[in-house]
Amino acid sequence: MHLFIIFLLGTLLGSFYNRVGKRLPNEENLLKRDCCNSCEYKYKWYEFSHILQYFLRSGRCPNCRKRLDIVPVLNEFFTGMLFVISYSIFGLSNEFLISIGIVSMLMIILISDFSYMIISDEVLIFFNTYFIILLVFTIGVSQTIIQILSGVFLFGVMYFIMLLGNFLLKGESLGGGDVKMMFTFGLLLGPIVGVFSIFLSSLIALPISLINMYINKNHAIPFGPFLLVTLLFLFLIGIDSKDIIEAFQMI
Ligand SMILES: [Zn+2]
């Protein structure tokens, strides 16, 4: 029963994240009802949930019969599932609230970065503030200050990687949003796991980038979602700096 309520909460918030990711970069009204992309048909207020909309309308617009987009439906479903996974690992705790914060950030940035190659500053500021408040309640003020410094450190590391990349590629290597996002990594993972996460997400992004280069002849892919998937994964498995140092000693 608990799990079902958490899943439902995730899908409802997921439908809001769809809107934020799609509309915030264009400064559109977040409360306006959804329209059909091709005929401007307005959906009913209760169809803000794309899952509900999809099933009530059998996957087609009732007016022009065009197929509805499946991507927002999947986003809602995965937000719900990741909320449930977070709950099964952490229970009702501050860690759970941090974990669903990462999921929420991931879902919004997934949409805005893939749609427009944009990571909005508003989104980063909102979630970093949310994480800092939760950290103060979880580990106290002085530990939180150390985590903030580690965020600044990781931002610096990524900024340096960007400058190096720009120099080597003679063009833009990393988006400004990716660099700013590293603050969150340092804040939540600490400096050592944070640096490790940069390498790990590059390993995940590299093959996808190569496939994309081969198919689309276009080397630019949004890096933000890969970074955030890595952050979520490392946070969920609860890796700490000792694990990484031990792993390197074994090599
Ligand atoms: Zn339509």
py3Dmol code that shows the C-alpha trace and the ligand (Angstrom):
import py3Dmol

protein = """\
ATOM      1  CA  MET A   1       0.000   0.000   0.000  1.00  0.00           C
ATOM      2  CA  HIS A   2       2.811   2.388   0.984  1.00  0.00           C
ATOM      3  CA  LEU A   3       4.644   1.554  -2.208  1.00  0.00           C
ATOM      4  CA  PHE A   4       1.572   2.296  -4.303  1.00  0.00           C
ATOM      5  CA  ILE A   5       1.111   5.735  -2.710  1.00  0.00           C
ATOM      6  CA  ILE A   6       4.828   6.521  -3.262  1.00  0.00           C
ATOM      7  CA  PHE A   7       4.512   5.372  -6.892  1.00  0.00           C
ATOM      8  CA  LEU A   8       1.435   7.562  -7.403  1.00  0.00           C
ATOM      9  CA  LEU A   9       3.196  10.555  -5.841  1.00  0.00           C
ATOM     10  CA  GLY A  10       6.134   9.954  -8.207  1.00  0.00           C
ATOM     11  CA  THR A  11       3.953   9.843 -11.319  1.00  0.00           C
ATOM     12  CA  LEU A  12       2.039  12.993 -10.280  1.00  0.00           C
ATOM     13  CA  LEU A  13       5.259  14.904  -9.645  1.00  0.00           C
ATOM     14  CA  GLY A  14       6.636  13.358 -12.868  1.00  0.00           C
ATOM     15  CA  SER A  15       3.821  14.976 -14.863  1.00  0.00           C
ATOM     16  CA  PHE A  16       4.760  18.326 -13.316  1.00  0.00           C
ATOM     17  CA  TYR A  17       8.460  17.720 -14.171  1.00  0.00           C
ATOM     18  CA  ASN A  18       7.453  17.097 -17.805  1.00  0.00           C
ATOM     19  CA  ARG A  19       5.965  20.577 -17.838  1.00  0.00           C
ATOM     20  CA  VAL A  20       8.888  22.214 -16.061  1.00  0.00           C
ATOM     21  CA  GLY A  21      11.425  20.588 -18.422  1.00  0.00           C
ATOM     22  CA  LYS A  22       9.441  21.515 -21.533  1.00  0.00           C
ATOM     23  CA  ARG A  23       8.186  24.975 -20.554  1.00  0.00           C
ATOM     24  CA  LEU A  24      10.691  26.593 -18.196  1.00  0.00           C
ATOM     25  CA  PRO A  25      13.423  27.075 -20.871  1.00  0.00           C
ATOM     26  CA  ASN A  26      10.803  28.905 -23.034  1.00  0.00           C
ATOM     27  CA  GLU A  27       9.415  30.832 -20.043  1.00  0.00           C
ATOM     28  CA  GLU A  28       5.936  29.418 -20.720  1.00  0.00           C
ATOM     29  CA  ASN A  29       3.187  29.298 -18.083  1.00  0.00           C
ATOM     30  CA  LEU A  30       3.550  26.104 -15.987  1.00  0.00           C
ATOM     31  CA  LEU A  31      -0.145  26.009 -15.040  1.00  0.00           C
ATOM     32  CA  LYS A  32      -1.590  26.178 -18.553  1.00  0.00           C
ATOM     33  CA  ARG A  33      -3.339  22.967 -19.633  1.00  0.00           C
ATOM     34  CA  ASP A  34      -1.689  20.609 -22.129  1.00  0.00           C
ATOM     35  CA  CYS A  35      -2.627  20.948 -25.800  1.00  0.00           C
ATOM     36  CA  CYS A  36      -2.321  18.494 -28.664  1.00  0.00           C
ATOM     37  CA  ASN A  37       0.913  19.282 -30.546  1.00  0.00           C
ATOM     38  CA  SER A  38      -0.714  19.274 -33.975  1.00  0.00           C
ATOM     39  CA  CYS A  39      -4.320  20.548 -33.574  1.00  0.00           C
ATOM     40  CA  GLU A  40      -4.210  22.601 -30.333  1.00  0.00           C
ATOM     41  CA  TYR A  41      -6.952  20.423 -28.785  1.00  0.00           C
ATOM     42  CA  LYS A  42      -7.066  21.248 -25.035  1.00  0.00           C
ATOM     43  CA  TYR A  43      -7.021  18.314 -22.629  1.00  0.00           C
ATOM     44  CA  LYS A  44      -9.261  18.252 -19.547  1.00  0.00           C
ATOM     45  CA  TRP A  45      -7.760  19.449 -16.243  1.00  0.00           C
ATOM     46  CA  TYR A  46      -7.579  15.875 -14.856  1.00  0.00           C
ATOM     47  CA  GLU A  47      -5.516  14.785 -17.835  1.00  0.00           C
ATOM     48  CA  PHE A  48      -2.434  16.560 -16.474  1.00  0.00           C
ATOM     49  CA  SER A  49      -1.258  12.986 -15.818  1.00  0.00           C
ATOM     50  CA  HIS A  50       0.087  11.760 -19.157  1.00  0.00           C
ATOM     51  CA  ILE A  51      -0.417   8.135 -18.103  1.00  0.00           C
ATOM     52  CA  LEU A  52      -4.129   8.838 -17.521  1.00  0.00           C
ATOM     53  CA  GLN A  53      -4.349  10.918 -20.700  1.00  0.00           C
ATOM     54  CA  TYR A  54      -2.730   8.125 -22.718  1.00  0.00           C
ATOM     55  CA  PHE A  55      -5.100   5.428 -21.434  1.00  0.00           C
ATOM     56  CA  LEU A  56      -8.288   7.525 -21.512  1.00  0.00           C
ATOM     57  CA  ARG A  57      -7.620   8.531 -25.135  1.00  0.00           C
ATOM     58  CA  SER A  58      -6.212   5.121 -26.228  1.00  0.00           C
ATOM     59  CA  GLY A  59      -2.928   6.788 -27.198  1.00  0.00           C
ATOM     60  CA  ARG A  60      -4.459   9.180 -29.745  1.00  0.00           C
ATOM     61  CA  CYS A  61      -5.656  12.786 -29.792  1.00  0.00           C
ATOM     62  CA  PRO A  62      -9.521  12.681 -29.647  1.00  0.00           C
ATOM     63  CA  ASN A  63      -9.756  15.508 -32.179  1.00  0.00           C
ATOM     64  CA  CYS A  64      -7.146  14.879 -34.917  1.00  0.00           C
ATOM     65  CA  ARG A  65      -6.368  11.207 -34.065  1.00  0.00           C
ATOM     66  CA  LYS A  66      -2.635  11.856 -34.114  1.00  0.00           C
ATOM     67  CA  ARG A  67      -0.579   9.488 -31.923  1.00  0.00           C
ATOM     68  CA  LEU A  68       0.243  10.934 -28.489  1.00  0.00           C
ATOM     69  CA  ASP A  69       3.886  11.267 -27.505  1.00  0.00           C
ATOM     70  CA  ILE A  70       4.994   8.282 -25.388  1.00  0.00           C
ATOM     71  CA  VAL A  71       8.033  10.054 -23.854  1.00  0.00           C
ATOM     72  CA  PRO A  72       6.133  11.974 -21.112  1.00  0.00           C
ATOM     73  CA  VAL A  73       4.235   8.776 -20.233  1.00  0.00           C
ATOM     74  CA  LEU A  74       7.533   6.927 -19.751  1.00  0.00           C
ATOM     75  CA  ASN A  75       8.969   9.834 -17.725  1.00  0.00           C
ATOM     76  CA  GLU A  76       6.023   9.682 -15.326  1.00  0.00           C
ATOM     77  CA  PHE A  77       6.294   5.920 -15.005  1.00  0.00           C
ATOM     78  CA  PHE A  78      10.063   5.997 -14.331  1.00  0.00           C
ATOM     79  CA  THR A  79       9.721   8.849 -11.818  1.00  0.00           C
ATOM     80  CA  GLY A  80       7.214   6.669  -9.934  1.00  0.00           C
ATOM     81  CA  MET A  81       9.468   3.588 -10.135  1.00  0.00           C
ATOM     82  CA  LEU A  82      12.582   5.460  -8.969  1.00  0.00           C
ATOM     83  CA  PHE A  83      10.607   6.937  -6.046  1.00  0.00           C
ATOM     84  CA  VAL A  84       9.628   3.373  -5.079  1.00  0.00           C
ATOM     85  CA  ILE A  85      13.248   2.150  -5.365  1.00  0.00           C
ATOM     86  CA  SER A  86      14.421   5.083  -3.202  1.00  0.00           C
ATOM     87  CA  TYR A  87      11.765   4.243  -0.612  1.00  0.00           C
ATOM     88  CA  SER A  88      12.677   0.541  -0.539  1.00  0.00           C
ATOM     89  CA  ILE A  89      16.333   1.410   0.077  1.00  0.00           C
ATOM     90  CA  PHE A  90      16.033   4.302   2.557  1.00  0.00           C
ATOM     91  CA  GLY A  91      12.495   4.075   4.043  1.00  0.00           C
ATOM     92  CA  LEU A  92      10.928   7.347   5.159  1.00  0.00           C
ATOM     93  CA  SER A  93      14.085   9.295   5.989  1.00  0.00           C
ATOM     94  CA  ASN A  94      16.119  12.349   5.017  1.00  0.00           C
ATOM     95  CA  GLU A  95      18.112  10.140   2.620  1.00  0.00           C
ATOM     96  CA  PHE A  96      14.836   9.247   0.899  1.00  0.00           C
ATOM     97  CA  LEU A  97      14.022  12.951   0.499  1.00  0.00           C
ATOM     98  CA  ILE A  98      17.501  13.582  -0.961  1.00  0.00           C
ATOM     99  CA  SER A  99      17.162  10.583  -3.277  1.00  0.00           C
ATOM    100  CA  ILE A 100      13.776  11.689  -4.681  1.00  0.00           C
ATOM    101  CA  GLY A 101      15.288  15.166  -5.068  1.00  0.00           C
ATOM    102  CA  ILE A 102      17.971  13.659  -7.334  1.00  0.00           C
ATOM    103  CA  VAL A 103      15.292  11.732  -9.281  1.00  0.00           C
ATOM    104  CA  SER A 104      13.272  14.946  -9.719  1.00  0.00           C
ATOM    105  CA  MET A 105      16.297  16.909 -10.886  1.00  0.00           C
ATOM    106  CA  LEU A 106      17.177  14.082 -13.304  1.00  0.00           C
ATOM    107  CA  MET A 107      13.686  14.006 -14.835  1.00  0.00           C
ATOM    108  CA  ILE A 108      13.493  17.772 -15.394  1.00  0.00           C
ATOM    109  CA  ILE A 109      17.020  17.996 -16.826  1.00  0.00           C
ATOM    110  CA  LEU A 110      16.484  14.876 -18.969  1.00  0.00           C
ATOM    111  CA  ILE A 111      13.647  16.687 -20.765  1.00  0.00           C
ATOM    112  CA  SER A 112      15.143  20.182 -21.013  1.00  0.00           C
ATOM    113  CA  ASP A 113      18.638  18.955 -21.955  1.00  0.00           C
ATOM    114  CA  PHE A 114      17.411  16.550 -24.658  1.00  0.00           C
ATOM    115  CA  SER A 115      14.791  19.015 -25.999  1.00  0.00           C
ATOM    116  CA  TYR A 116      16.829  22.240 -25.960  1.00  0.00           C
ATOM    117  CA  MET A 117      20.352  21.377 -24.673  1.00  0.00           C
ATOM    118  CA  ILE A 118      19.531  23.629 -21.721  1.00  0.00           C
ATOM    119  CA  ILE A 119      19.965  23.105 -17.974  1.00  0.00           C
ATOM    120  CA  SER A 120      18.081  25.985 -16.337  1.00  0.00           C
ATOM    121  CA  ASP A 121      19.812  27.895 -13.524  1.00  0.00           C
ATOM    122  CA  GLU A 122      16.455  28.048 -11.686  1.00  0.00           C
ATOM    123  CA  VAL A 123      16.370  24.236 -11.505  1.00  0.00           C
ATOM    124  CA  LEU A 124      19.954  24.016 -10.190  1.00  0.00           C
ATOM    125  CA  ILE A 125      19.404  26.763  -7.598  1.00  0.00           C
ATOM    126  CA  PHE A 126      16.130  25.229  -6.399  1.00  0.00           C
ATOM    127  CA  PHE A 127      17.526  21.717  -5.917  1.00  0.00           C
ATOM    128  CA  ASN A 128      20.856  22.794  -4.408  1.00  0.00           C
ATOM    129  CA  THR A 129      18.956  24.842  -1.806  1.00  0.00           C
ATOM    130  CA  TYR A 130      16.685  21.850  -1.116  1.00  0.00           C
ATOM    131  CA  PHE A 131      19.721  19.538  -0.682  1.00  0.00           C
ATOM    132  CA  ILE A 132      21.589  21.986   1.576  1.00  0.00           C
ATOM    133  CA  ILE A 133      18.553  22.359   3.891  1.00  0.00           C
ATOM    134  CA  LEU A 134      18.183  18.553   4.111  1.00  0.00           C
ATOM    135  CA  LEU A 135      21.919  18.098   4.746  1.00  0.00           C
ATOM    136  CA  VAL A 136      21.812  20.591   7.637  1.00  0.00           C
ATOM    137  CA  PHE A 137      19.062  18.473   9.237  1.00  0.00           C
ATOM    138  CA  THR A 138      20.904  15.198   8.506  1.00  0.00           C
ATOM    139  CA  ILE A 139      24.585  15.879   9.263  1.00  0.00           C
ATOM    140  CA  GLY A 140      24.581  19.278  11.000  1.00  0.00           C
ATOM    141  CA  VAL A 141      25.855  22.733  10.010  1.00  0.00           C
ATOM    142  CA  SER A 142      29.636  22.195  10.169  1.00  0.00           C
ATOM    143  CA  GLN A 143      29.567  18.972   8.117  1.00  0.00           C
ATOM    144  CA  THR A 144      27.254  20.667   5.599  1.00  0.00           C
ATOM    145  CA  ILE A 145      29.791  23.501   5.173  1.00  0.00           C
ATOM    146  CA  ILE A 146      32.462  20.878   4.367  1.00  0.00           C
ATOM    147  CA  GLN A 147      30.107  19.339   1.780  1.00  0.00           C
ATOM    148  CA  ILE A 148      29.480  22.798   0.247  1.00  0.00           C
ATOM    149  CA  LEU A 149      33.259  23.344  -0.046  1.00  0.00           C
ATOM    150  CA  SER A 150      33.554  19.972  -1.722  1.00  0.00           C
ATOM    151  CA  GLY A 151      30.863  21.143  -4.170  1.00  0.00           C
ATOM    152  CA  VAL A 152      32.920  24.233  -4.974  1.00  0.00           C
ATOM    153  CA  PHE A 153      36.012  22.029  -5.434  1.00  0.00           C
ATOM    154  CA  LEU A 154      34.247  19.717  -7.892  1.00  0.00           C
ATOM    155  CA  PHE A 155      32.857  22.689  -9.802  1.00  0.00           C
ATOM    156  CA  GLY A 156      36.485  23.871 -10.127  1.00  0.00           C
ATOM    157  CA  VAL A 157      37.639  20.437 -11.383  1.00  0.00           C
ATOM    158  CA  MET A 158      34.929  20.343 -14.049  1.00  0.00           C
ATOM    159  CA  TYR A 159      35.624  23.960 -15.032  1.00  0.00           C
ATOM    160  CA  PHE A 160      39.268  23.007 -15.602  1.00  0.00           C
ATOM    161  CA  ILE A 161      38.202  19.952 -17.680  1.00  0.00           C
ATOM    162  CA  MET A 162      35.989  22.278 -19.756  1.00  0.00           C
ATOM    163  CA  LEU A 163      38.849  24.744 -20.396  1.00  0.00           C
ATOM    164  CA  LEU A 164      41.151  21.860 -21.360  1.00  0.00           C
ATOM    165  CA  GLY A 165      38.460  20.371 -23.617  1.00  0.00           C
ATOM    166  CA  ASN A 166      37.775  23.734 -25.279  1.00  0.00           C
ATOM    167  CA  PHE A 167      41.499  24.127 -25.955  1.00  0.00           C
ATOM    168  CA  LEU A 168      41.914  20.590 -27.371  1.00  0.00           C
ATOM    169  CA  LEU A 169      38.715  20.605 -29.454  1.00  0.00           C
ATOM    170  CA  LYS A 170      39.081  24.274 -30.423  1.00  0.00           C
ATOM    171  CA  GLY A 171      35.401  24.770 -29.596  1.00  0.00           C
ATOM    172  CA  GLU A 172      32.812  24.218 -26.882  1.00  0.00           C
ATOM    173  CA  SER A 173      33.475  20.867 -25.175  1.00  0.00           C
ATOM    174  CA  LEU A 174      31.100  20.923 -22.201  1.00  0.00           C
ATOM    175  CA  GLY A 175      27.954  22.927 -21.536  1.00  0.00           C
ATOM    176  CA  GLY A 176      27.975  25.531 -18.763  1.00  0.00           C
ATOM    177  CA  GLY A 177      25.069  23.667 -17.141  1.00  0.00           C
ATOM    178  CA  ASP A 178      27.161  20.475 -16.825  1.00  0.00           C
ATOM    179  CA  VAL A 179      29.925  22.412 -15.095  1.00  0.00           C
ATOM    180  CA  LYS A 180      27.513  24.151 -12.695  1.00  0.00           C
ATOM    181  CA  MET A 181      25.846  20.826 -11.927  1.00  0.00           C
ATOM    182  CA  MET A 182      29.101  19.460 -10.471  1.00  0.00           C
ATOM    183  CA  PHE A 183      28.458  21.570  -7.386  1.00  0.00           C
ATOM    184  CA  THR A 184      25.578  19.181  -6.552  1.00  0.00           C
ATOM    185  CA  PHE A 185      27.908  16.184  -6.981  1.00  0.00           C
ATOM    186  CA  GLY A 186      30.469  17.523  -4.546  1.00  0.00           C
ATOM    187  CA  LEU A 187      27.699  18.523  -2.169  1.00  0.00           C
ATOM    188  CA  LEU A 188      26.113  15.059  -2.053  1.00  0.00           C
ATOM    189  CA  LEU A 189      29.025  12.695  -2.786  1.00  0.00           C
ATOM    190  CA  GLY A 190      32.087  14.495  -1.379  1.00  0.00           C
ATOM    191  CA  PRO A 191      35.272  15.227  -3.385  1.00  0.00           C
ATOM    192  CA  ILE A 192      36.648  11.686  -3.997  1.00  0.00           C
ATOM    193  CA  VAL A 193      33.419   9.962  -5.041  1.00  0.00           C
ATOM    194  CA  GLY A 194      32.584  13.152  -6.965  1.00  0.00           C
ATOM    195  CA  VAL A 195      35.729  12.983  -9.126  1.00  0.00           C
ATOM    196  CA  PHE A 196      35.127   9.234  -9.604  1.00  0.00           C
ATOM    197  CA  SER A 197      31.575  10.017 -10.801  1.00  0.00           C
ATOM    198  CA  ILE A 198      32.929  12.309 -13.566  1.00  0.00           C
ATOM    199  CA  PHE A 199      34.999   9.407 -14.959  1.00  0.00           C
ATOM    200  CA  LEU A 200      32.136   6.942 -14.573  1.00  0.00           C
ATOM    201  CA  SER A 201      29.614   9.152 -16.406  1.00  0.00           C
ATOM    202  CA  SER A 202      32.131   9.804 -19.198  1.00  0.00           C
ATOM    203  CA  LEU A 203      32.509   6.019 -19.595  1.00  0.00           C
ATOM    204  CA  ILE A 204      28.729   5.694 -19.919  1.00  0.00           C
ATOM    205  CA  ALA A 205      28.381   8.710 -22.258  1.00  0.00           C
ATOM    206  CA  LEU A 206      31.299   7.793 -24.550  1.00  0.00           C
ATOM    207  CA  PRO A 207      29.781   4.742 -26.338  1.00  0.00           C
ATOM    208  CA  ILE A 208      26.430   6.536 -26.709  1.00  0.00           C
ATOM    209  CA  SER A 209      28.217   9.587 -28.074  1.00  0.00           C
ATOM    210  CA  LEU A 210      30.107   7.412 -30.596  1.00  0.00           C
ATOM    211  CA  ILE A 211      26.891   5.697 -31.768  1.00  0.00           C
ATOM    212  CA  ASN A 212      25.241   9.116 -32.070  1.00  0.00           C
ATOM    213  CA  MET A 213      28.214  10.413 -34.077  1.00  0.00           C
ATOM    214  CA  TYR A 214      27.943   7.401 -36.404  1.00  0.00           C
ATOM    215  CA  ILE A 215      24.158   7.635 -36.924  1.00  0.00           C
ATOM    216  CA  ASN A 216      23.518  11.389 -36.831  1.00  0.00           C
ATOM    217  CA  LYS A 217      26.958  12.722 -37.838  1.00  0.00           C
ATOM    218  CA  ASN A 218      26.524  15.046 -34.898  1.00  0.00           C
ATOM    219  CA  HIS A 219      28.938  14.903 -31.978  1.00  0.00           C
ATOM    220  CA  ALA A 220      26.948  17.031 -29.507  1.00  0.00           C
ATOM    221  CA  ILE A 221      24.949  14.990 -27.000  1.00  0.00           C
ATOM    222  CA  PRO A 222      23.508  16.288 -23.744  1.00  0.00           C
ATOM    223  CA  PHE A 223      25.893  15.169 -20.984  1.00  0.00           C
ATOM    224  CA  GLY A 224      23.708  16.334 -18.063  1.00  0.00           C
ATOM    225  CA  PRO A 225      21.386  13.295 -17.885  1.00  0.00           C
ATOM    226  CA  PHE A 226      24.377  10.884 -17.899  1.00  0.00           C
ATOM    227  CA  LEU A 227      25.928  12.773 -15.013  1.00  0.00           C
ATOM    228  CA  LEU A 228      22.693  12.666 -13.031  1.00  0.00           C
ATOM    229  CA  VAL A 229      22.063   8.948 -13.665  1.00  0.00           C
ATOM    230  CA  THR A 230      25.558   8.321 -12.282  1.00  0.00           C
ATOM    231  CA  LEU A 231      24.854  10.551  -9.259  1.00  0.00           C
ATOM    232  CA  LEU A 232      21.604   8.708  -8.539  1.00  0.00           C
ATOM    233  CA  PHE A 233      23.256   5.296  -8.926  1.00  0.00           C
ATOM    234  CA  LEU A 234      26.171   6.167  -6.611  1.00  0.00           C
ATOM    235  CA  PHE A 235      23.801   7.692  -4.050  1.00  0.00           C
ATOM    236  CA  LEU A 236      21.470   4.661  -4.094  1.00  0.00           C
ATOM    237  CA  ILE A 237      24.256   2.113  -3.629  1.00  0.00           C
ATOM    238  CA  GLY A 238      25.723   4.343  -0.891  1.00  0.00           C
ATOM    239  CA  ILE A 239      29.325   4.240  -2.114  1.00  0.00           C
ATOM    240  CA  ASP A 240      31.826   6.283  -0.061  1.00  0.00           C
ATOM    241  CA  SER A 241      35.419   7.407  -0.505  1.00  0.00           C
ATOM    242  CA  LYS A 242      36.775   4.369   1.443  1.00  0.00           C
ATOM    243  CA  ASP A 243      35.222   1.978  -1.119  1.00  0.00           C
ATOM    244  CA  ILE A 244      36.920   3.805  -3.976  1.00  0.00           C
ATOM    245  CA  ILE A 245      40.339   3.987  -2.278  1.00  0.00           C
ATOM    246  CA  GLU A 246      40.129   0.244  -1.491  1.00  0.00           C
ATOM    247  CA  ALA A 247      39.145  -0.523  -5.090  1.00  0.00           C
ATOM    248  CA  PHE A 248      42.154   1.419  -6.399  1.00  0.00           C
ATOM    249  CA  GLN A 249      44.478  -0.334  -3.941  1.00  0.00           C
ATOM    250  CA  MET A 250      43.254  -3.695  -5.273  1.00  0.00           C
ATOM    251  CA  ILE A 251      44.198  -2.619  -8.818  1.00  0.00           C
TER     252      ILE A 251
END
"""
ligand_1 = """\
1
ZN
Zn -4.885 16.785 -32.016
"""
view = py3Dmol.view(width=600, height=400)
view.addModel(protein, "pdb")
view.setStyle({"model": 0}, {"cartoon": {"style": "trace"}})
view.addModel(ligand_1, "xyz")
view.setStyle({"model": 1}, {"stick": {}})
view.zoomTo()
view.show()
